[in-house]
Amino acid sequence: MSINVRAIDVVWRSRKDECEEVLKEMLGVNKLDRSGREYFEKHKAAAKVVLDGLSAAEKDKLDAEVIKIKEKGHDKETQWEYVADIR
């Protein structure tokens, strides 16, 4: 099994609170509107900022997680999150 997953996607899912704090700063707001266009358009840029700030050890761990997901798929909890997102 091989699925398309990128490090930036794993950062967004695993460090969402941190990414959303960066996103707030980027948008100049105190509270995010998760259904807003700006949230959707800028969330990957916020995740990139977080990704770029990771230490070498954290990036190595992240790379290992990406490989694991590509080979074995997402864990059950994440699979259910995806199902909930499309309902």
Protein Blocks (a to p, Z undefined) as FASTA:
>chain_A
ZZdddfklmmmmmmmmmmmmmmmmmnopabdcfkbmklmmmmmmmmmmmmmmpcfklmmm
mmmmmmmmmmnopafklmmmmmmmmZZ
